[in-house]
């Protein structure tokens, strides 16, 4: 049975948030939601969030969180001990699909596909149940644009709205209180943006301009197919993907952008331009474990988390593989 509280555990990007909002709205409209809360996790930290879950959950919904191969053993054990009336996993990453049979054995209902993104999946399954298809379709589109599976043409009225949402989330990417407020606004007030979102977006635009200028001065390798940007001395969390995408489009090369998280780890964010046949997600999944890290993503947009001591060797190997491909 699925009575009791609902806990949504979502990826905190625009795709994860919009997908979660559509699902919550559908459950609320059909009288199946009950009390609910939304929490956030990165794939590499999913096991930590699973440990923090309360006991006897009525419904657990995991949204847009890929299975992290490096931590699958501990995640698997935690899922085996999870007490929840209903368990649903909504995702579009290959690593989750590879563990589909195991997740089903653990009692999960799966909404998993490699087509589109989490917002696409949520829209296909739940949009008609939300009670306001027109409003929540806008969120689905926003999630798809945010996850780079849809592109809006200039002049589309949703284009500036999606840009504002993306920038607002980039301003303080670890601000979970803001993310919760955003989802509640979508579900309860049915407003896409408000003054707080607009203010944060403006701050993010100003910071992005500053970081793009610095990134141009921080190129440490510029080969025939790869450009490497080293921003380990700057706080760029939330902006790394935008910076890497800008340089990838501008240079026509695979861009690897390094930035620090804490004292002991470095993230390498990778972006591939249109027209270049390189699957950075597959390369990262293959190489990162050799250097004590992990990661993944999509063929043209992926990231790796490496120990500080090994990240330079990892990047050298990744460069060599891309340049010779």
C-alpha positions, 0 to 999 in steps of 0.5 A: 500500500502507498498510504502515508507521507511521500518523500521525493529524492531528486537531482537539484538541477532544472530537469530534476526539479521540474520532473519532481514538480509534475509528479507531485502535482499529479499525485496531489490532484488525484488525492494520493500525495499526503504530506510530502517533502522533497530532498536533493542528492547528487548521484555520488552522494545518493547513499548518504541521502538514503541513510538519512531517510525517515522510516516507514515512508508511504511513498519514495520517488527517486527522480533524475538521479543516476546510479553511481557505479562506484557506490552501487554496492552500498546503495544496493544494501541501503535499498534492500533495507528501505521501508516504503509502501511504494518505491518509484525511480524516474531516470534517463541515465544508462547506469540506472537502466543497467541496474533495472532488473535489480531495482525491480527485484528491490520493489521499485516501479521504474520509469526509465528510458534513454530518450529525452530526460526526466522531465520528458518521462514525468510529462509522458506519465503524469502530465494528464493527471496534474489538473493543469496540463498547460501550466505543467507542460511549460515545466516539462519544456523547461526541464528539457531545455535545461537538460539539452534535449530540446532547443527553443527558437529565438522569439519563443515566449518560453525561452527567456523564462527558461533562461531565468530559471536556469540562471537563478538555480546557478546563482546558489546551486547548493541552496536547497531551501530555494529549490524547495520553495521553487517546487512548492511555488510551482505546485501550490501557486502555479507560478513559473517565476517570481521576483526572487527568481528574477533577482537571483537570475540577474546576480547569476548573469553578472557572475557568469560574465565574470567567470567567462572572462576568467575562463578565457585566461585559464586555458591550460591546453588547446589542442586540435580536438580538446580544450582544457580550462583550469578553474580550480582556484575559483568557486564555479559550482553551478556555472561550470556547465555553462562555461564549458558549453560556451567554450565548446560551441565557440571552439568546436572542441571538446572542453574539459573544465576543472574545478575544486569541490572541498579540499580533496576532490576535483570535478571535471565537467566535459562538453562536446560540440555538435558535429564532433563524434565523441562520447565523453560519458563512456570515456569517463565511465571507463577511465575515472575508476582507474584514477580513484574516481567516478562519473558519467552523464550523457554522450555530449555532457558528462562529468567526473569526480576525482581525488585531487592527487590523480585528477591531472593524470586522469585529464592527460589520459582523457585528452590522449583518448579524445585527440587520437579518436 
